[in-house]
Amino acid sequence: MVSKVKRAPIKSIKDLRSNRRWRRKTPIKNAVSASSAVFASIHRRITKLFSKLARLSGTHKNTTSYKILKKTTTSDFESLDTIRRTLVFDDNNDTNHHAPLLLPPSLSGRKTVFLDLDETLIHSKASPPPERFDFVVRPVIDGERMDFYVLKRPGVDEFLEALAAKYEVVVFTAALKEYASMVLDRLDQNRLISHRFYRDSCRNVDGKLVKDLSQMGRDLKRVVIVDDNPNSFANQPENAILIRPFIDDVFDRELWKLKSFFDGCDCYDDMRDAVKHHSTLQQKLC
């Protein structure tokens, strides 16, 4: 009797192909395949972030009043900065860690005074025109031309002239450049102001615009900032003189008081000591 030889079951074509693929994948090829998947995932994430960045950079906000122009506390700046930190894989929340110095090196060796603009040197009002104003500027903001009626603070011309004779004068404002540059062109026709900085040079900290003097390339011992908003100098309060906001008081004498203060600072090596002495005197007078 002839015995039957058992034959192995015939595998399907799908199983054969699967086995061949498994045999061809060496450990090296498996590693390369896994790496390719990781790189593809990273590429997709970066592409998505750049797309979001492009959308944010093209976003425009409608400006409908002067209050929005000067006192806006939220903007796309914080979101853009978050994306920047994500793209460079920076987990440090300190946005100043690698920030560049904004001011060029000082050639005069003078001490530096940073001045706010609105409610410190001038007051500005949008249409309708107020009863009193010195000049009008008409910037184009988000494609819309706006009228701003500017009233100079009493003594501002004399103050700038006296300050520029002894100090490096820098205007640092949280206002938009489109508006503030026109105001300064009219206010500083004698070019007494050495440098100008606008909203884009401020830091957004918890929704507040902060003027960080540590990024200005100046020794903080030789720096003073004058501002009507305490939030502006939150990082360096020891360098700051808080001035009373100006609206339309024709009897305002704050700039004459400041002129006397700066005239008497020659004896101070550290301007923070001068500011501290000034603040003490002001508290006693109050």
C-alpha distance (Angstrom), angle and dihedral (degrees) to the residues before:
residue distance angle dihedral
M1 . . .
V2 3.72 . .
S3 3.82 112.4 .
K4 3.74 117.8 -135.1
V5 3.80 117.3 -121.6
K6 3.80 112.7 -133.2
R7 3.77 112.7 -126.8
A8 3.74 123.9 -151.1
P9 3.77 112.4 -111.1
I10 3.77 112.9 -95.4
K11 3.79 111.5 -111.9
S12 3.72 121.0 -134.8
I13 3.78 121.1 -104.6
K14 3.82 88.6 -111.6
D15 3.82 91.5 57.6
L16 3.80 92.1 47.4
R17 3.79 92.2 51.6
S18 3.79 90.7 47.4
N19 3.79 91.3 52.3
R20 3.79 92.4 48.7
R21 3.81 91.2 51.4
W22 3.79 91.0 49.0
R23 3.79 92.1 50.0
R24 3.80 92.8 50.2
K25 3.85 94.9 53.8
T26 3.76 105.2 89.4
P27 3.86 119.3 -172.9
I28 3.81 89.9 -99.2
K29 3.79 92.1 52.7
N30 3.78 90.7 47.0
A31 3.83 89.8 53.7
V32 3.80 91.9 47.9
S33 3.79 90.3 50.2
A34 3.80 91.8 51.0
S35 3.83 91.4 47.5
S36 3.79 90.7 50.9
A37 3.80 89.8 54.2
V38 3.82 91.4 50.8
F39 3.81 92.8 48.9
A40 3.79 90.7 47.7
S41 3.81 89.7 52.8
I42 3.83 91.8 49.5
H43 3.80 90.4 47.8
R44 3.80 91.1 53.1
R45 3.82 91.9 49.4
I46 3.81 93.8 49.1
T47 3.81 91.4 46.4
K48 3.79 89.5 51.8
L49 3.83 91.9 49.6
F50 3.81 92.7 49.0
S51 3.81 89.5 49.8
K52 3.80 90.2 52.8
L53 3.80 90.7 47.0
A54 3.80 90.9 52.5
R55 3.80 91.3 50.8
L56 3.80 92.9 49.0
S57 3.80 94.1 47.1
G58 3.78 89.4 54.7
T59 3.80 94.0 50.3
H60 3.82 117.0 113.2
K61 3.76 127.0 -167.9
N62 3.77 123.2 -147.2
T63 3.79 112.1 -116.9
T64 3.77 109.9 -152.0
S65 3.81 104.0 162.6
Y66 3.76 143.5 19.4
K67 3.78 90.9 -109.3
I68 3.78 89.1 64.6
L69 3.81 91.2 46.0
K70 3.78 95.7 56.2
K71 3.77 109.3 22.3
T72 3.82 103.8 37.7
T73 3.80 107.9 141.9
T74 3.82 101.2 -177.5
S75 3.76 127.1 55.9
D76 3.77 143.5 143.2
F77 3.80 89.4 -90.2
E78 3.82 94.4 90.4
S79 3.81 92.5 48.0
L80 3.79 92.2 47.8
D81 3.79 90.7 49.1
T82 3.81 91.1 50.2
I83 3.81 90.1 52.8
R84 3.81 90.7 47.9
R85 3.81 91.3 54.2
T86 3.81 90.4 47.3
L87 3.80 93.1 50.9
V88 3.79 93.0 52.5
F89 3.83 91.6 41.9
D90 3.81 91.6 -120.7
D91 3.79 112.2 160.5
N92 3.79 93.5 -179.2
N93 3.81 110.7 108.3
D94 3.81 92.2 -156.6
T95 3.81 102.9 103.6
N96 3.80 90.3 -167.2
H97 3.80 94.5 61.5
H98 3.79 93.9 101.1
A99 3.83 100.6 10.6
P100 3.81 115.5 141.7
L101 3.79 124.0 -120.3
L102 3.79 109.5 -100.7
L103 3.82 104.0 -159.4
P104 3.80 121.8 67.6
P105 3.80 116.6 -122.2
S106 3.80 113.7 -72.7
L107 3.79 113.1 -113.4
S108 3.81 96.5 -176.9
G109 3.81 97.3 58.3
R110 3.80 89.5 -137.2
K111 3.77 125.6 142.3
T112 3.81 115.3 -102.0
V113 3.81 129.0 -121.0
F114 3.80 118.7 -165.5
L115 3.80 113.9 -157.0
D116 3.77 128.7 -164.3
L117 3.82 116.1 -137.8
D118 3.82 115.2 -151.5
E119 3.81 115.3 61.6
T120 3.82 88.4 -0.7
L121 3.82 104.7 64.3
I122 3.80 99.7 3.6
H123 3.80 143.6 3.0
S124 3.78 120.6 -132.8
K125 3.79 130.6 -164.7
A126 3.78 130.9 -173.5
S127 3.81 123.4 -133.6
P128 2.97 134.7 -24.1
P129 3.81 94.3 64.1
P130 3.83 117.3 -115.3
E131 3.77 123.6 -126.9
R132 3.81 93.0 -101.1
F133 3.81 129.9 32.9
D134 3.81 137.5 141.7
F135 3.80 102.4 -145.1
V136 3.80 144.2 -12.8
V137 3.81 129.8 -123.6
R138 3.80 123.7 -167.0
P139 3.81 110.7 -162.1
V140 3.78 123.6 177.1
I141 3.81 109.4 -124.8
D142 3.80 120.0 -177.4
G143 3.79 89.3 -14.9
E144 3.80 94.0 -52.8
R145 3.81 123.8 109.5
M146 3.80 112.6 -135.0
D147 3.81 132.7 -171.3
F148 3.81 120.0 -133.9
Y149 3.80 121.1 -174.5
V150 3.79 110.0 -150.5
L151 3.81 126.5 -154.7
K152 3.81 116.7 -168.4
R153 3.78 118.5 -135.5
P154 3.81 111.5 -111.7
G155 3.80 110.3 -91.3
V156 3.81 96.2 13.6
D157 3.82 95.2 128.2
E158 3.80 93.4 50.7
F159 3.80 91.2 43.0
L160 3.82 94.3 54.1
E161 3.80 91.9 46.2
A162 3.81 93.5 50.7
L163 3.80 92.9 44.0
A164 3.81 94.5 49.2
A165 3.80 90.5 54.0
K166 3.82 91.3 66.0
Y167 3.80 108.6 15.9
E168 3.77 143.4 46.4
V169 3.82 101.3 -107.6
V170 3.81 118.5 -149.8
V171 3.80 126.1 176.7
F172 3.80 112.1 -146.6
T173 3.80 112.7 -177.4
A174 3.80 134.4 170.9
A175 3.81 89.4 -144.3
L176 3.79 123.3 107.2
K177 3.79 116.5 -88.6
E178 3.82 93.0 -126.4
Y179 3.79 89.5 63.9
A180 3.82 104.1 28.5
S181 3.81 96.1 49.4
M182 3.82 90.5 57.5
V183 3.81 91.5 49.2
L184 3.81 91.9 49.9
D185 3.80 92.3 47.7
R186 3.81 88.2 59.3
L187 3.80 96.5 37.4
D188 3.82 97.1 46.5
Q189 3.78 103.9 41.5
N190 3.82 90.8 146.4
R191 3.83 90.8 55.6
L192 3.80 95.5 -123.3
I193 3.81 92.5 148.6
S194 3.81 112.5 85.5
H195 3.80 99.8 -163.2
R196 3.80 140.0 9.7
F197 3.80 129.2 -151.2
Y198 3.78 127.0 -175.8
R199 3.80 140.7 -170.9
D200 3.80 93.4 -65.0
S201 3.82 89.1 64.8
C202 3.82 93.0 55.2
R203 3.78 123.4 93.2
N204 3.78 120.7 -124.6
V205 3.80 106.3 -133.2
D206 3.80 115.2 175.8
G207 3.78 90.6 -28.0
K208 3.83 94.2 -48.5
L209 3.80 125.9 111.7
V210 3.81 108.8 -124.2
K211 3.81 126.0 -170.2
D212 3.79 102.6 -144.6
L213 3.81 108.5 -158.0
S214 3.80 92.6 -173.5
Q215 3.82 88.7 76.0
M216 3.80 95.4 53.2
G217 3.79 99.0 86.2
R218 3.79 94.3 -116.9
D219 3.81 130.9 118.3
L220 3.81 105.0 -106.3
K221 3.80 89.0 -138.4
R222 3.80 87.5 67.3
V223 3.81 99.0 44.3
V224 3.82 136.7 91.2
I225 3.80 128.4 177.8
V226 3.82 123.5 -159.4
D227 3.80 115.4 -159.3
D228 3.80 140.3 148.4
N229 3.83 93.2 -143.3
P230 3.84 117.4 72.3
N231 3.81 90.8 -158.5
S232 3.79 89.5 65.9
F233 3.80 94.6 65.6
A234 3.80 98.3 32.0
N235 3.82 90.9 126.7
Q236 3.82 95.4 52.6
P237 3.83 109.1 25.3
E238 3.81 90.9 154.1
N239 3.82 88.6 64.9
A240 3.80 95.2 48.4
I241 3.77 137.4 97.3
L242 3.80 112.2 -162.2
I243 3.79 108.9 -144.0
R244 3.78 125.8 -162.0
P245 3.83 110.3 -102.9
F246 3.79 114.9 -104.6
I247 3.80 121.8 -138.6
D248 3.80 112.2 151.8
D249 3.81 108.4 -41.5
V250 3.80 106.0 143.0
F251 3.83 89.4 -166.7
D252 3.82 93.8 56.2
R253 3.84 111.4 135.1
E254 3.80 102.0 174.6
L255 3.82 95.5 114.4
W256 3.80 91.9 52.6
K257 3.82 88.6 53.5
L258 3.80 89.9 50.4
K259 3.79 91.2 48.6
S260 3.81 89.7 56.6
F261 3.80 90.3 48.3
F262 3.80 94.5 52.4
D263 3.80 92.1 43.9
G264 3.80 88.2 59.8
C265 3.80 98.8 47.7
D266 3.80 97.0 89.5
C267 3.81 91.8 96.5
Y268 3.81 93.7 57.9
D269 3.79 121.1 87.9
D270 3.80 90.2 -175.6
M271 3.79 113.6 47.4
R272 3.78 89.7 -157.5
D273 3.81 88.0 68.8
A274 3.80 89.2 52.5
V275 3.81 91.0 50.1
K276 3.80 91.1 48.9
H277 3.81 91.2 51.1
H278 3.82 90.8 47.8
S279 3.81 91.9 50.2
T280 3.81 91.1 50.0
L281 3.80 91.2 52.8
Q282 3.80 91.9 48.2
Q283 3.81 91.3 51.7
K284 3.80 91.1 51.5
L285 3.80 91.3 50.2
C286 3.79 90.4 51.9
